[in-house]
């Protein structure tokens, strides 16, 4: 699935885990290539099993449309299960307190980068506004389907979160190691929020169907 790099105009290849070949391409009219509907809207409107979802287009995709969003893909996980797989259990305990955020993370068709505080960072911390804090750690894909990975964070950027009231997260530009690829994996730099900063300790885990997990050593405070 090609994903456009933020602010660069460069499309980078994003491989699904374990050589997963599922597609989440949106259905298009054969005549002019225009999108019929988004995959998320198709699911919401009960169209996942409509005939047009199974036409495919050999020039566009090898399989059927919206396989990931419509639950026809069993070779990749949603963001929630990916966080669990990689040990973010204390963060998920917080997620479980907010149905909206949990639903977002459990929808495999949603694309986002999740900043997950480590279990050590979560322990003993009392969170007053759970929804505000959780949304401050979610970097949704933007209008051009761009997902944030650390090579793009290294450019010195502002990153919008799902918490519209708290303002963007920011990074300071730093030199990217010469052997860095689009897969990223950079660590040891700070992401700054409205009131504090956290350090990236492990990044760009690409085991989810349509997203990345990056672990940080603290909880960003949106207040």
C-alpha positions in Angstrom: 0.0 0.0 0.0 1.7 3.3 -1.0 1.7 6.0 1.6 2.7 9.5 0.9 5.4 10.9 3.1 4.4 14.1 5.1 5.6 17.3 3.4 7.9 15.5 1.0 5.5 14.4 -1.8 7.4 11.1 -1.8 5.4 7.9 -1.8 7.0 5.2 0.3 6.1 1.5 0.1 4.4 0.1 3.2 4.4 -3.7 3.3 1.8 -5.5 5.3 3.2 -7.9 8.0 4.2 -11.4 7.1 3.9 -10.7 3.3 0.2 -10.1 3.8 -1.4 -9.5 0.4 -4.7 -8.1 1.4 -5.9 -4.9 -0.2 -7.9 -2.0 1.2 -8.3 -0.2 -2.2 -11.5 1.8 -2.5 -13.9 0.6 -5.1 -13.8 2.6 -8.3 -15.9 2.9 -11.5 -14.3 1.0 -14.4 -15.4 3.7 -16.8 -13.5 6.7 -15.3 -11.6 5.4 -12.2 -13.6 7.6 -9.8 -14.0 6.2 -6.2 -17.5 4.8 -5.6 -17.2 5.1 -1.8 -14.6 4.9 0.9 -14.1 1.6 2.6 -15.1 2.9 6.0 -18.3 4.3 4.5 -19.0 1.0 2.7 -18.8 -0.9 6.0 -20.9 1.7 7.8 -23.6 1.4 5.2 -23.6 -2.3 5.1 -22.1 -2.5 1.6 -19.1 -4.8 2.3 -20.8 -7.7 0.6 -22.2 -5.8 -2.3 -21.5 -7.2 -5.8 -19.3 -4.2 -6.8 -16.9 -5.0 -3.9 -15.9 -8.2 -5.6 -15.3 -7.0 -9.2 -11.7 -6.1 -8.7 -9.5 -4.5 -11.3 -6.4 -6.3 -12.4 -4.8 -3.0 -13.2 -5.5 -1.6 -9.7 -5.5 -4.5 -7.3 -5.0 -8.2 -7.5 -7.8 -9.0 -5.1 -11.2 -7.5 -4.1 -11.9 -4.1 -2.7 -11.8 -3.1 1.0 -10.6 -6.5 2.3 -9.1 -5.1 5.4 -11.9 -2.7 6.5 -14.6 -5.3 5.6 -12.9 -8.0 7.7 -12.0 -10.3 4.9 -8.2 -10.2 5.7 -6.8 -12.6 8.4 -3.1 -11.9 7.9 -2.8 -8.6 9.7 -4.1 -7.1 13.0 -5.8 -3.9 14.0 -4.0 -1.3 16.0 -5.4 -2.4 19.3 -4.2 -6.0 18.9 -0.8 -4.9 17.6 -0.3 -2.8 20.8 -1.2 -5.8 22.8 1.1 -8.0 20.8 4.1 -5.7 21.5 3.4 -5.4 25.2 1.6 -2.1 25.6 -0.8 -3.6 28.1 -0.9 -0.7 30.6 -1.8 1.7 27.8 -4.6 -0.6 26.7 -6.0 -0.6 30.2 -6.5 3.2 29.7 -7.9 2.7 26.2 -10.5 0.3 27.7 -11.9 3.1 29.7 -12.9 5.0 26.5 -15.2 3.3 24.1 -14.7 5.8 21.2 -10.9 5.4 21.2 -11.1 1.6 21.7 -13.5 1.3 18.7 -11.1 3.4 16.6 -8.1 1.2 17.4 -10.1 -2.0 16.8 -11.3 -0.9 13.4 -8.6 -2.4 11.1 -9.5 0.1 8.3 -8.4 3.1 10.4 -4.9 4.4 9.6 -2.9 6.1 12.3 0.4 6.2 14.1 0.0 5.5 17.8 2.4 6.9 20.4 2.3 4.3 23.1 3.7 5.1 26.6 5.7 2.1 27.9 4.3 0.1 30.8 6.9 1.7 33.0 5.7 5.2 32.0 2.1 4.3 32.7 2.5 2.7 36.1 1.3 4.7 39.1 0.1 7.6 36.9 -3.4 9.0 37.5 -5.1 10.3 34.3 -8.0 12.8 34.8 -9.3 13.3 31.3 -8.8 9.9 29.7 -10.3 10.7 26.3 -8.2 13.9 25.9 -4.9 12.1 26.8 -5.6 9.1 24.6 -6.5 11.2 21.6 -3.3 13.2 22.1 -1.3 10.0 21.4 -3.0 9.2 18.1 -1.6 10.7 14.9 -4.3 10.0 12.3 -3.6 9.7 8.6 -4.2 13.0 6.9 -6.1 13.8 3.7 -3.5 12.2 1.5 -3.2 9.0 3.6 0.1 10.1 5.1 1.3 8.2 8.1 3.9 9.5 10.5 7.1 7.5 10.7 10.3 8.5 12.4 12.3 9.5 9.2 9.6 12.2 8.6 9.5 13.2 12.3 13.3 13.8 11.9 12.6 16.6 9.5 11.4 18.9 12.4 7.6 18.9 12.0 4.2 19.7 13.5 1.9 16.6 13.8 -1.8 16.9 14.3 -3.4 14.5 16.8 -7.0 13.4 17.3 -7.1 15.9 20.2 -8.0 19.0 18.2 -8.1 21.2 21.2 -4.5 20.6 22.4 -2.6 21.7 19.3 0.1 19.8 17.4 3.0 17.8 18.6 6.4 18.9 17.4 9.9 17.6 16.8 13.2 19.3 16.2 15.1 18.4 13.0 18.1 16.1 13.5 20.4 14.3 11.1 19.1 11.1 9.7 21.6 8.2 9.8 22.9 7.4 6.3 21.6 3.8 6.3 18.0 4.8 7.3 15.3 3.4 5.0 11.6 4.1 4.7 11.1 1.5 7.4 12.4 4.0 10.0 13.1 2.6 13.4 14.8 5.8 14.7 14.8 6.4 18.4 16.4 8.7 21.1 14.7 11.9 20.0 12.0 14.0 21.6 8.4 14.6 20.7 7.1 17.7 22.4 3.6 18.4 23.4 1.7 21.3 24.9 3.1 20.9 28.4 5.8 18.3 28.3 8.0 16.1 26.1 8.6 12.4 25.7 11.5 10.4 24.2 11.0 7.8 21.5 12.4 4.5 22.7 11.1 2.1 19.9 9.5 3.1 16.7 7.7 2.3 13.5 6.4 -1.1 14.4 4.5 -2.1 11.2 2.6 -5.1 12.3 -0.9 -3.5 12.0 -2.9 -3.6 8.8 -2.9 0.2 8.4 -0.7 1.9 11.0 2.4 2.1 13.0 3.2 1.8 16.7 5.9 3.9 18.4 6.8 3.5 22.0 7.6 6.6 24.1 8.9 6.9 27.7 6.2 9.2 29.1 2.6 10.4 28.8 2.0 13.6 26.8 -0.1 16.0 28.8 -2.7 17.9 26.7 -4.0 20.2 29.4 
